[in-house]
Amino acid sequence: MFNHRPLKKPKFNWYGLAVVFLVIFLILFWVVALPLIIYGPILAQQISALEKNVSQAKDFLVDNNWDKLNESLIKIDNDIKNIRADLKKLGLILYWPSIGRTADSADKLLSATSDLLSGYGKIFGLLGGIAQNFKGKNSGLGFSEPEQKKELLKSISENRQIFFAVENSVEAAKQRLRETNTNNLWRPLKEKILSFDQLLRQAVDNTETVLPIASNLPELLGYEREKTYLFIFQNNMEIRPTGGFIGSYGLITAKDGEIKNIFTDDIYNLDKFSEGKLEAPAPLPMLIYNKQKNWFMRDANWSPDWPTAAKNILWFFNEERKNARLAEAPAKRAGLPPQRVDGVIAITPDFIANLLAVMGPVMADGVNFAHQDFANVLENFVEQDYKKRGISETSRKAIIGSLTKILIDNIHNLPLEDLAKLWLAFKKNIDQKNILVYLTNPDLQKYFTEKNWSGEVKSTKGDYLMVVDSNFAALKTDSVMEKLIAYEVNENNNGDLIGRVIINYNHQGKHTPGLITNYRTYVRVYAPAGTWFLRGYIQDKDQITNLDLAKNLEARAELGKKYFATFLTVDPGDNKTLVLEYRLPDNIKKEYQRGLYTFIVQKQPGTIGHNLKINLNFNKYISAYNTENSPTKFAGKSVEWDTDLSVDRGIVLKF
């Protein structure tokens, strides 16, 4: 028989466990908390110093103190470098997912800011040197005297490498911003960092736009050689492919930054000298729907591609100018100088209205023009009010020349603090295609095309859409038309991508003699080359009119695209919907099968920014998207946007 002693339960070693916990705590404190305790306050102080230096920089900029501004930018750059360096010393806490992602995004944003400041510093340093030469002689924008303007252009010409270096800095900043992922920021800091991110992206965008002008000012403003530009005034109340009906034109000559001559005139005063002499056949749609047999300069903007249209305008200008000089009296009346043209620049009334919003109302020939109703006031004057003032029909648009001179004078005398507002007005109208530029210098034209200034129909390998309306004999009815453009893509069972374009025309006006009538448009829908038409129709309430390629729908290849065109009318108070369905070409299908879909929808110049809806549906899951606007809806295999077409839009999807 065995006796068993009960085993004693061993005592728990609380002391040993406490030691382990203490060691772990000390390690964590040393590698996590201590760096945070040490560098946290330092970072807070550096951020405060950064904010102070930024505030000082703003004051120096307003005071036109270029030297102090440059010193302030150097301090800001040093602050940023110190913050970035100390941010990396926070230790293991950076491995905490949300904090790490936030720190990474903040570091990239600070790096982008440093790149941008590097560029700004070079520019402000150059301006400081120029301002020193003109000390005590500045007025308005600071360079209003002829010798000052010439000296400015000379300085830019001699220091053009600075602008190229700045462009590199801006491109580096842009690349940093592309690499910045702000989707998973740490919530407590998310709002502040996103706000800074948006501000920085706007600064890069503005800088990227202004540099092409700044670096090429000597060439553009006639440094050492006089330059003459043909201006085209497009009335977008009567829409045409590149922005509007060409009602007036003008010539502006510059030499060494000085405007030497301004001439404007009614387009009909030039066209009439070629009636019966210039027998250029009008495009077929003009003949069919506008009863117009011959083609003149007023309709030369038939192509939606501005470089193509500008070349046509130049041809008509030269040919009609020859006819205007055949008789002495008409030649004097036309006032056209026999000189070369260095570029064609088109503007719409929206651009002038935006300038007036910055500079305030102006009085021209006894007429008050303000930004709120500029287009209507000008339209009423040249169509009706000129008669009450005893002005002849041929001189009714002379007011445009008077207005142009006043605006140029006001720009010269604009206070420095309003310069940023003026530039933003220019940039907005460049982006929205209320300003289109074509230059006869091929190098300059190529440069501006690369910067998206020239209003070209873009060459693309992916999906594409552009809706182009041409108002035929509908007076100024575009001013009361509301349009919705919707685009859908669906993948069918065969793996084909089917595009569907829906355009709704809503006539919100009433019959007004001489101004508003039923809407008559020849509409072209541009799609990728190789697109195969499937179906089309026009819906008017419950009535559907099918479109047939043999009868009432035209299909053509142009500008590296395929376009489908038809003509429709919309009565006041009514609305109609045009629908087109087509199969996208094989190259887009193959690209999609390899995991990529790209889409560009271009805005027709001069349009007000129609409503735009995009709905893309596929049989594969979308792994990533890249676009300026966040989607309205994202559901795995489909994605939607509800936005506007105020500017060109681009989308990239990966699968």
C-alpha positions as CSV (number, residue, x, y, z in Angstrom):
1,M,0.0,0.0,0.0
2,F,1.4,3.4,-1.1
3,N,0.8,6.6,0.7
4,H,0.7,9.7,-1.4
5,R,1.5,13.1,-0.2
6,P,-0.6,15.8,-1.6
7,L,1.5,18.0,-4.0
8,K,1.8,21.7,-3.0
9,K,0.6,24.2,-5.5
10,P,3.6,26.3,-6.5
11,K,3.3,30.0,-5.7
12,F,2.8,32.3,-8.6
13,N,5.9,34.5,-9.3
14,W,4.3,37.9,-9.3
15,Y,7.7,39.5,-8.8
16,G,9.1,38.0,-12.0
17,L,6.1,38.9,-14.0
18,A,6.3,42.5,-12.7
19,V,9.9,42.6,-13.8
20,V,9.0,41.4,-17.3
21,F,6.3,44.0,-17.6
22,L,8.6,46.7,-16.3
23,V,11.2,45.8,-18.8
24,I,8.7,45.8,-21.6
25,F,7.3,49.1,-20.4
26,L,10.8,50.6,-20.3
27,I,11.6,49.4,-23.8
28,L,8.3,50.7,-25.2
29,F,8.9,54.0,-23.3
30,W,12.4,54.3,-24.7
31,V,11.6,53.5,-28.3
32,V,8.0,54.8,-28.6
33,A,7.0,57.3,-25.9
34,L,10.4,59.0,-25.3
35,P,10.9,60.1,-29.0
36,L,7.3,61.4,-28.9
37,I,8.0,63.3,-25.6
38,I,11.2,64.7,-26.9
39,Y,10.3,65.5,-30.5
40,G,6.6,66.2,-30.1
41,P,7.1,69.6,-28.5
42,I,9.9,70.4,-31.0
43,L,7.6,69.6,-33.9
44,A,4.9,71.8,-32.4
45,Q,7.4,74.7,-32.1
46,Q,8.6,74.2,-35.6
47,I,5.0,74.2,-37.0
48,S,4.3,77.4,-35.1
49,A,7.5,79.0,-36.6
50,L,6.4,77.8,-40.0
51,E,3.0,79.4,-39.7
52,K,4.7,82.7,-38.5
53,N,7.1,82.7,-41.5
54,V,4.2,82.0,-43.9
55,S,2.3,84.9,-42.5
56,Q,5.3,87.2,-42.9
57,A,5.8,86.0,-46.5
58,K,2.2,87.0,-47.3
59,D,2.9,90.5,-46.0
60,F,6.1,90.8,-47.9
61,L,4.3,89.7,-51.1
62,V,1.6,92.4,-50.7
63,D,4.2,95.0,-49.9
64,N,6.2,94.1,-53.1
65,N,9.2,93.5,-50.8
66,W,11.0,90.9,-53.0
67,D,14.2,90.7,-50.9
68,K,12.4,90.1,-47.6
69,L,10.0,87.7,-49.4
70,N,12.9,85.7,-50.7
71,E,14.5,85.5,-47.2
72,S,11.2,84.4,-45.8
73,L,10.9,81.6,-48.3
74,I,14.3,80.4,-47.4
75,K,13.2,80.3,-43.7
76,I,10.0,78.4,-44.7
77,D,12.0,75.9,-46.7
78,N,14.4,75.3,-43.7
79,D,11.4,74.9,-41.4
80,I,10.0,72.3,-43.7
81,K,13.3,70.4,-43.9
82,N,13.6,70.4,-40.0
83,I,10.0,69.2,-39.6
84,R,10.6,66.4,-42.1
85,A,13.8,65.3,-40.4
86,D,12.3,65.4,-36.9
87,L,9.1,63.6,-38.1
88,K,11.3,60.6,-38.9
89,K,12.7,60.5,-35.3
90,L,9.3,59.7,-33.8
91,G,10.3,56.1,-33.7
92,L,8.2,53.0,-33.6
93,I,5.0,55.0,-33.3
94,L,5.2,55.6,-37.0
95,Y,4.5,51.8,-37.5
96,W,1.1,52.3,-36.1
97,P,-0.9,52.0,-39.4
98,S,-3.1,55.2,-39.2
99,I,-0.2,57.3,-37.8
100,G,2.3,55.9,-40.2
101,R,0.1,56.6,-43.2
102,T,-0.6,60.2,-42.0
103,A,3.1,60.8,-41.5
104,D,3.9,59.5,-44.9
105,S,1.3,61.7,-46.6
106,A,2.5,64.7,-44.5
107,D,6.1,64.0,-45.5
108,K,5.2,63.9,-49.2
109,L,3.2,67.1,-49.0
110,L,6.1,68.9,-47.2
111,S,8.5,67.6,-49.8
112,A,6.2,68.9,-52.6
113,T,6.0,72.2,-50.8
114,S,9.8,72.4,-50.6
115,D,10.1,71.7,-54.4
116,L,7.5,74.4,-55.1
117,L,9.2,77.0,-52.8
118,S,12.5,76.3,-54.6
119,G,10.9,77.4,-57.8
120,Y,9.2,80.4,-56.2
121,G,12.4,81.5,-54.7
122,K,14.1,81.7,-58.1
123,I,11.2,83.7,-59.6
124,F,11.0,86.1,-56.7
125,G,14.8,86.6,-56.8
126,L,14.6,87.6,-60.4
127,L,11.7,89.9,-59.7
128,G,13.6,91.5,-56.8
129,G,16.5,92.3,-59.2
130,I,14.1,93.9,-61.7
131,A,12.2,95.8,-59.1
132,Q,15.5,97.2,-57.7
133,N,16.3,98.7,-61.1
134,F,12.9,100.4,-61.2
135,K,12.9,101.6,-57.6
136,G,10.8,104.7,-57.2
137,K,9.4,104.5,-60.7
138,N,6.7,101.8,-60.1
139,S,3.0,102.4,-60.7
140,G,0.1,100.0,-61.0
141,L,1.6,96.6,-61.7
142,G,5.0,98.1,-61.5
143,F,6.1,98.1,-65.2
144,S,3.9,100.7,-66.9
145,E,6.5,102.8,-68.6
146,P,7.8,101.7,-72.0
147,E,11.4,101.5,-70.9
148,Q,10.4,99.5,-67.9
149,K,8.4,97.0,-70.0
150,K,11.3,96.6,-72.4
151,E,13.8,96.1,-69.5
152,L,11.4,93.5,-68.0
153,L,11.2,91.5,-71.2
154,K,15.0,91.7,-71.6
155,S,15.5,90.4,-68.1
156,I,13.2,87.5,-68.7
157,S,14.8,86.7,-72.0
158,E,18.3,86.7,-70.5
159,N,17.2,84.6,-67.5
160,R,14.9,82.1,-69.3
161,Q,16.9,79.2,-67.8
162,I,15.5,80.2,-64.4
163,F,11.9,79.6,-65.7
164,F,13.0,76.2,-67.0
165,A,14.5,75.3,-63.6
166,V,11.2,76.5,-62.0
167,E,9.2,74.2,-64.3
168,N,11.4,71.3,-63.1
169,S,10.6,72.2,-59.5
170,V,6.9,72.4,-60.2
171,E,7.0,69.1,-62.0
172,A,8.8,67.5,-59.0
173,A,6.1,68.9,-56.7
174,K,3.4,67.6,-59.0
175,Q,5.0,64.1,-58.9
176,R,5.1,64.2,-55.0
177,L,1.4,65.0,-55.0
178,R,0.7,62.1,-57.3
179,E,2.4,59.8,-54.8
180,T,0.5,61.2,-51.9
181,N,-2.4,59.0,-50.7
182,T,-4.8,61.0,-48.6
183,N,-7.5,58.3,-48.4
184,N,-6.4,56.7,-45.1
185,L,-5.3,59.7,-43.1
186,W,-5.4,59.7,-39.3
187,R,-8.8,61.1,-38.5
188,P,-7.8,63.8,-36.0
189,L,-5.5,65.4,-38.6
190,K,-7.3,64.5,-41.7
191,E,-9.3,67.7,-42.2
192,K,-6.2,69.9,-41.8
193,I,-4.0,67.8,-44.0
194,L,-6.6,67.5,-46.7
195,S,-7.1,71.3,-46.7
196,F,-3.3,71.8,-47.1
197,D,-3.2,69.2,-49.8
198,Q,-5.9,70.9,-51.8
199,L,-4.2,74.3,-51.3
200,L,-0.9,72.9,-52.5
201,R,-2.4,71.2,-55.5
202,Q,-4.1,74.5,-56.5
203,A,-0.7,76.3,-56.1
204,V,1.0,73.7,-58.4
205,D,-1.9,74.0,-60.9
206,N,-1.7,77.8,-61.0
207,T,2.1,77.8,-61.2
208,E,2.1,75.2,-63.9
209,T,-0.3,77.4,-66.0
210,V,1.4,80.8,-65.5
211,L,5.0,79.6,-66.4
212,P,4.3,79.1,-70.1
213,I,3.2,82.7,-70.4
214,A,5.9,84.1,-68.1
215,S,8.8,82.4,-69.8
216,N,7.6,83.3,-73.3
217,L,6.6,86.9,-72.6
218,P,9.5,88.4,-74.6
219,E,8.4,86.4,-77.7
220,L,4.7,87.0,-77.2
221,L,4.9,90.7,-76.5
222,G,7.2,91.7,-79.3
223,Y,10.6,92.0,-77.7
224,E,12.9,93.1,-80.4
225,R,10.3,92.3,-83.1
226,E,6.8,93.6,-83.5
227,K,4.0,91.1,-83.1
228,T,0.5,91.2,-84.4
229,Y,-2.4,89.0,-83.3
230,L,-5.7,88.4,-84.9
231,F,-8.4,88.4,-82.2
232,I,-11.7,86.6,-82.8
233,F,-14.7,87.5,-80.7
234,Q,-17.0,84.4,-80.5
235,N,-20.5,84.9,-79.3
236,N,-21.4,81.8,-77.3
237,M,-25.0,82.8,-77.1
238,E,-25.0,81.4,-80.7
239,I,-22.8,78.4,-80.2
240,R,-20.4,77.2,-83.0
241,P,-17.8,74.5,-82.9
242,T,-14.9,76.5,-81.3
243,G,-17.0,78.6,-79.0
244,G,-19.5,80.8,-80.8
245,F,-20.5,82.7,-83.9
246,I,-17.7,85.1,-85.1
247,G,-19.4,88.4,-84.9
248,S,-16.3,90.6,-84.6
249,Y,-12.6,90.5,-85.1
250,G,-9.6,92.7,-84.3
251,L,-5.9,93.2,-84.7
252,I,-3.6,94.1,-81.8
253,T,0.0,95.0,-82.4
254,A,2.7,94.9,-79.6
255,K,6.3,96.0,-79.6
256,D,8.6,95.6,-76.6
257,G,5.6,95.1,-74.3
258,E,3.7,98.2,-75.5
259,I,0.4,98.0,-77.4
260,K,1.1,100.0,-80.5
261,N,-2.2,99.6,-82.3
262,I,-5.7,98.2,-81.6
263,F,-8.3,97.8,-84.4
264,T,-11.7,96.0,-84.2
265,D,-14.5,95.7,-86.6
266,D,-17.8,93.9,-87.4
267,I,-17.0,90.7,-89.3
268,Y,-19.6,91.5,-91.9
269,N,-17.7,94.7,-92.8
270,L,-14.9,92.4,-94.0
271,D,-17.0,89.5,-95.4
272,K,-19.1,91.7,-97.6
273,F,-16.1,92.6,-99.8
274,S,-15.8,89.0,-100.8
275,E,-19.4,88.4,-101.8
276,G,-19.4,87.3,-105.4
277,K,-15.6,87.1,-105.5
278,L,-14.6,84.4,-103.0
279,E,-16.4,81.3,-104.0
280,A,-15.4,78.9,-101.3
281,P,-18.1,76.2,-100.9
282,A,-19.6,76.1,-97.4
283,P,-19.5,72.8,-95.5
284,L,-22.4,70.6,-96.6
285,P,-24.4,70.9,-93.3
286,M,-24.3,74.7,-93.7
287,L,-25.7,74.4,-97.1
288,I,-28.5,71.9,-96.1
289,Y,-29.5,73.4,-92.7
290,N,-28.5,77.0,-93.0
291,K,-29.2,77.6,-96.7
292,Q,-25.7,79.0,-97.1
293,K,-23.9,78.3,-100.4
294,N,-20.6,80.1,-99.8
295,W,-18.1,80.0,-97.0
296,F,-16.8,83.2,-95.3
297,M,-14.6,84.1,-92.4
298,R,-17.6,84.5,-90.0
299,D,-18.2,80.7,-90.3
300,A,-14.5,79.6,-90.6
301,N,-14.5,78.1,-87.1
302,W,-16.3,75.0,-88.4
303,S,-13.8,72.5,-87.0
304,P,-14.0,71.8,-83.2
305,D,-10.2,71.6,-83.2
306,W,-9.0,75.1,-82.7
307,P,-5.6,74.8,-84.5
308,T,-7.4,73.6,-87.6
309,A,-10.1,76.3,-87.3
310,A,-7.5,79.0,-86.7
311,K,-5.6,78.1,-89.9
312,N,-8.9,78.3,-91.8
313,I,-9.6,81.7,-90.2
314,L,-6.2,83.0,-91.2
315,W,-6.8,81.8,-94.8
316,F,-10.1,83.6,-95.0
317,F,-8.6,86.7,-93.4
318,N,-5.9,86.9,-95.9
319,E,-8.1,86.2,-98.9
320,E,-10.9,88.6,-97.8
321,R,-8.3,91.3,-97.0
322,K,-7.1,91.1,-100.6
323,N,-10.7,91.7,-101.8
324,A,-11.1,94.6,-99.3
325,R,-8.1,96.4,-100.8
326,L,-9.4,96.1,-104.4
327,A,-11.2,99.4,-104.0
328,E,-9.6,102.4,-102.2
329,A,-12.6,103.5,-100.1
330,P,-13.6,100.1,-98.8
331,A,-9.9,99.5,-98.0
332,K,-9.8,102.6,-95.8
333,R,-13.1,101.6,-94.2
334,A,-11.8,98.1,-93.4
335,G,-8.6,99.6,-92.0
336,L,-6.6,96.4,-92.4
337,P,-2.8,96.8,-92.2
338,P,-0.9,94.7,-94.7
339,Q,1.3,92.9,-92.1
340,R,2.0,89.4,-91.0
341,V,-0.1,87.7,-88.3
342,D,1.7,85.9,-85.5
343,G,-1.3,84.2,-83.9
344,V,-5.0,83.9,-83.7
345,I,-6.7,84.3,-80.3
346,A,-10.3,83.6,-79.7
347,I,-12.3,84.9,-76.7
348,T,-15.9,84.7,-75.6
349,P,-18.0,87.3,-73.6
350,D,-17.5,85.1,-70.5
351,F,-13.9,86.0,-70.5
352,I,-14.6,89.7,-70.6
353,A,-17.2,89.3,-67.8
354,N,-14.6,87.6,-65.6
355,L,-12.2,90.5,-66.2
356,L,-14.9,93.0,-65.2
357,A,-15.5,90.9,-62.0
358,V,-11.9,91.6,-61.0
359,M,-11.5,95.2,-62.2
360,G,-15.1,96.5,-61.7
361,P,-17.6,98.1,-64.1
362,V,-16.4,100.3,-67.0
363,M,-18.0,102.9,-69.2
364,A,-17.4,102.6,-72.9
365,D,-19.0,105.0,-75.4
366,G,-21.6,106.0,-72.8
367,V,-22.5,102.4,-72.0
368,N,-22.0,100.9,-68.6
369,F,-20.6,97.3,-68.6
370,A,-20.6,95.2,-65.5
371,H,-19.8,91.5,-65.1
372,Q,-23.3,90.4,-64.1
373,D,-25.0,91.2,-67.4
374,F,-22.1,92.0,-69.8
375,A,-23.2,89.7,-72.6
376,N,-26.8,90.9,-72.6
377,V,-25.8,94.6,-72.5
378,L,-23.4,94.2,-75.4
379,E,-25.9,92.2,-77.4
380,N,-28.7,94.7,-76.9
381,F,-26.4,97.6,-77.9
382,V,-25.1,96.0,-81.2
383,E,-28.5,94.7,-82.2
384,Q,-30.9,97.5,-81.0
385,D,-29.6,100.4,-79.0
386,Y,-27.1,101.6,-81.6
387,K,-30.0,102.9,-83.7
388,K,-31.2,105.1,-80.9
389,R,-27.8,106.7,-80.7
390,G,-27.7,107.5,-84.4
391,I,-24.8,105.0,-85.1
392,S,-24.6,103.4,-88.5
393,E,-25.0,99.7,-88.9
394,T,-21.4,99.3,-90.1
395,S,-20.1,101.1,-87.0
396,R,-22.3,99.5,-84.4
397,K,-19.5,97.2,-83.1
398,A,-16.9,100.0,-82.8
399,I,-17.8,99.9,-79.1
400,I,-15.9,96.6,-78.8
401,G,-12.7,98.5,-79.8
402,S,-13.3,101.2,-77.2
403,L,-14.0,98.6,-74.6
404,T,-10.8,96.7,-75.5
405,K,-8.7,99.8,-75.1
406,I,-10.2,100.6,-71.7
407,L,-9.7,97.0,-70.4
408,I,-6.0,97.0,-71.5
409,D,-5.5,100.4,-69.7
410,N,-7.2,99.1,-66.6
411,I,-4.9,96.1,-66.6
412,H,-1.9,98.3,-66.8
413,N,-3.1,100.3,-63.7
414,L,-4.4,97.3,-61.7
415,P,-3.1,97.4,-58.1
416,L,-0.6,94.8,-57.2
417,E,-2.9,93.1,-54.6
418,D,-5.4,92.4,-57.4
419,L,-2.8,90.7,-59.7
420,A,-3.6,87.2,-58.2
421,K,-7.3,87.7,-58.9
422,L,-6.6,88.8,-62.4
423,W,-4.4,85.7,-63.0
424,L,-7.1,83.4,-61.6
425,A,-9.6,85.0,-64.0
426,F,-7.2,84.2,-66.9
427,K,-6.6,80.7,-65.7
428,K,-10.3,79.9,-65.2
429,N,-11.0,81.0,-68.8
430,I,-8.1,79.1,-70.2
431,D,-9.2,75.9,-68.4
432,Q,-12.8,76.5,-69.5
433,K,-11.8,77.2,-73.1
434,N,-13.1,80.8,-73.2
435,I,-9.6,81.7,-74.4
436,L,-8.1,79.7,-77.3
437,V,-4.6,80.4,-78.6
438,Y,-3.0,79.5,-81.9
439,L,0.5,80.7,-82.7
440,T,2.3,80.6,-86.1
441,N,5.6,80.0,-84.4
442,P,5.6,76.1,-84.5
443,D,7.8,75.8,-81.4
444,L,5.6,78.0,-79.3
445,Q,2.5,76.4,-80.6
446,K,3.8,72.9,-79.7
447,Y,4.7,74.2,-76.2
448,F,1.3,75.6,-75.6
449,T,-0.4,72.5,-77.0
450,E,1.6,70.4,-74.5
451,K,0.3,72.7,-71.8
452,N,-3.3,72.2,-73.0
453,W,-3.8,75.8,-74.1
454,S,-4.5,75.4,-77.8
455,G,-8.0,73.9,-77.7
456,E,-7.1,70.9,-79.8
457,V,-9.1,67.7,-80.1
458,K,-6.9,65.4,-78.1
459,S,-5.3,62.4,-79.6
460,T,-6.0,59.4,-77.3
461,K,-5.7,55.6,-77.3
462,G,-8.6,55.0,-74.9
463,D,-12.2,55.9,-74.8
464,Y,-13.3,59.4,-75.9
465,L,-16.3,61.6,-76.1
466,M,-16.9,65.2,-77.4
467,V,-20.3,66.7,-78.1
468,V,-20.2,69.6,-80.6
469,D,-23.3,71.7,-81.3
470,S,-23.6,74.2,-84.2
471,N,-26.4,76.7,-83.9
472,F,-27.9,77.2,-87.4
473,A,-30.3,80.2,-87.6
474,A,-31.4,79.9,-84.0
475,L,-30.3,83.5,-83.1
476,K,-29.0,83.7,-79.5
477,T,-31.1,80.7,-78.2
478,D,-28.1,79.0,-76.7
479,S,-28.3,81.5,-73.8
480,V,-31.5,79.7,-72.7
481,M,-30.6,76.1,-73.4
482,E,-30.0,73.7,-70.6
483,K,-28.1,70.5,-71.6
484,L,-27.3,67.2,-69.9
485,I,-24.7,64.9,-71.3
486,A,-24.7,61.3,-70.0
487,Y,-22.3,58.5,-71.0
488,E,-22.6,54.8,-70.1
489,V,-20.4,51.9,-70.8
490,N,-21.6,48.3,-70.3
491,E,-19.8,45.0,-71.0
492,N,-21.9,42.5,-72.8
493,N,-21.7,38.7,-72.6
494,N,-19.2,38.6,-75.5
495,G,-16.8,40.9,-73.6
496,D,-17.5,43.8,-76.0
497,L,-17.7,47.3,-74.5
498,I,-20.9,49.1,-75.5
499,G,-21.0,52.9,-75.2
500,R,-24.2,54.9,-74.9
501,V,-24.4,58.7,-75.2
502,I,-27.5,60.5,-74.0
503,I,-27.9,64.2,-74.7
504,N,-30.9,66.1,-73.4
505,Y,-31.8,69.5,-74.8
506,N,-34.1,71.6,-72.6
507,H,-35.3,74.9,-74.1
508,Q,-36.0,77.2,-71.1
509,G,-36.8,80.3,-73.1
510,K,-39.7,82.0,-74.8
511,H,-40.0,83.4,-78.4
512,T,-38.3,86.8,-78.4
513,P,-38.1,88.6,-81.7
514,G,-34.6,89.0,-82.9
515,L,-33.2,87.1,-79.9
516,I,-34.8,83.7,-79.0
517,T,-36.4,81.3,-81.4
518,N,-36.7,77.5,-81.6
519,Y,-33.4,75.8,-81.2
520,R,-31.8,74.4,-84.3
521,T,-28.5,72.5,-83.9
522,Y,-26.3,70.3,-86.1
523,V,-24.8,68.1,-83.4
524,R,-21.7,66.0,-83.8
525,V,-20.7,63.3,-81.3
526,Y,-17.0,62.4,-81.5
527,A,-16.0,58.8,-80.4
528,P,-12.9,56.7,-80.8
529,A,-11.8,55.8,-84.3
530,G,-13.1,52.4,-85.2
531,T,-16.3,52.7,-83.2
532,W,-19.2,50.7,-84.7
533,F,-22.6,52.3,-84.7
534,L,-25.4,50.1,-83.3
535,R,-28.5,52.2,-82.7
536,G,-29.7,55.8,-82.4
537,Y,-32.9,57.7,-81.9
538,I,-34.4,61.1,-80.9
539,Q,-37.0,61.1,-78.2
540,D,-39.6,63.8,-78.0
541,K,-42.0,63.1,-75.1
542,D,-43.5,59.7,-76.1
543,Q,-42.5,59.9,-79.8
544,I,-39.3,58.2,-80.9
545,T,-37.6,58.9,-84.2
546,N,-35.0,56.3,-85.2
547,L,-31.8,57.4,-86.8
548,D,-30.6,55.7,-89.9
549,L,-27.1,56.0,-91.4
550,A,-28.7,56.0,-94.8
551,K,-31.2,58.8,-94.0
552,N,-30.9,61.1,-91.0
553,L,-27.5,60.2,-89.4
554,E,-24.1,61.0,-90.7
555,A,-21.0,59.0,-89.8
556,R,-17.5,60.3,-90.7
557,A,-13.9,60.0,-89.8
558,E,-12.1,63.2,-88.7
559,L,-9.3,64.4,-86.5
560,G,-8.4,60.8,-85.6
561,K,-11.9,60.2,-84.4
562,K,-15.2,58.8,-85.6
563,Y,-18.2,61.2,-85.4
564,F,-21.9,60.7,-85.7
565,A,-24.0,63.8,-86.6
566,T,-27.6,64.7,-87.0
567,F,-29.9,67.8,-87.0
568,L,-32.6,68.5,-84.5
569,T,-34.9,71.3,-83.4
570,V,-36.4,72.1,-80.0
571,D,-39.3,74.4,-79.5
572,P,-39.4,76.9,-76.6
573,G,-40.6,75.2,-73.4
574,D,-39.9,71.7,-74.9
575,N,-37.1,69.2,-74.5
576,K,-35.7,66.4,-76.7
577,T,-33.2,63.6,-76.1
578,L,-30.6,62.3,-78.5
579,V,-29.4,58.7,-77.8
580,L,-26.6,56.9,-79.6
581,E,-25.3,53.4,-78.9
582,Y,-22.1,52.0,-80.4
583,R,-19.5,49.3,-79.9
584,L,-16.1,50.5,-78.8
585,P,-13.2,49.4,-81.0
586,D,-11.1,46.3,-80.4
587,N,-8.0,48.2,-79.2
588,I,-10.0,49.6,-76.2
589,K,-11.5,46.1,-75.5
590,K,-8.0,44.6,-75.5
591,E,-6.6,47.3,-73.2
592,Y,-9.5,46.6,-70.8
593,Q,-8.8,42.9,-71.0
594,R,-5.2,43.7,-69.9
595,G,-6.6,45.5,-66.9
596,L,-6.8,49.2,-68.0
597,Y,-9.6,51.5,-69.1
598,T,-9.1,55.2,-69.9
599,F,-11.7,57.8,-70.8
600,I,-11.5,61.5,-71.8
601,V,-14.5,63.6,-72.3
602,Q,-13.7,67.0,-73.8
603,K,-15.7,70.2,-73.4
604,Q,-16.9,72.1,-76.5
605,P,-15.3,75.6,-76.2
606,G,-17.7,78.4,-75.2
607,T,-20.2,76.1,-73.6
608,I,-21.2,77.0,-70.0
609,G,-20.4,73.7,-68.4
610,H,-23.3,71.3,-69.0
611,N,-24.4,68.7,-66.5
612,L,-22.3,65.5,-67.0
613,K,-23.1,62.0,-65.8
614,I,-20.8,59.0,-66.3
615,N,-21.8,55.4,-65.5
616,L,-19.2,52.7,-66.2
617,N,-20.1,49.0,-65.7
618,F,-17.8,46.0,-66.2
619,N,-17.7,42.3,-65.5
620,K,-14.4,42.6,-63.6
621,Y,-13.7,44.2,-60.2
622,I,-12.2,47.7,-60.3
623,S,-9.1,47.8,-58.2
624,A,-8.2,51.5,-58.5
625,Y,-9.4,54.7,-60.1
626,N,-7.7,58.0,-60.9
627,T,-9.7,61.1,-61.5
628,E,-9.9,64.7,-60.3
629,N,-13.5,64.2,-59.0
630,S,-14.4,61.6,-56.5
631,P,-17.1,59.2,-57.7
632,T,-20.7,59.7,-56.7
633,K,-21.0,55.9,-56.4
634,F,-18.6,53.0,-56.4
635,A,-19.8,49.4,-56.3
636,G,-17.0,47.0,-57.1
637,K,-17.6,46.4,-60.8
638,S,-19.2,49.8,-61.5
639,V,-18.5,53.4,-60.8
640,E,-20.5,56.6,-61.4
641,W,-19.8,60.3,-61.5
642,D,-22.4,63.2,-61.4
643,T,-20.5,66.4,-62.2
644,D,-20.3,69.1,-64.9
645,L,-18.4,69.6,-68.1
646,S,-16.9,73.0,-67.3
647,V,-13.5,71.6,-68.2
648,D,-12.2,68.5,-69.9
649,R,-12.6,65.4,-67.7
650,G,-10.3,62.3,-67.6
651,I,-10.7,58.9,-65.9
652,V,-8.3,56.0,-65.5
653,L,-9.6,52.6,-64.1
654,K,-7.4,49.6,-63.2
655,F,-8.8,46.1,-62.8
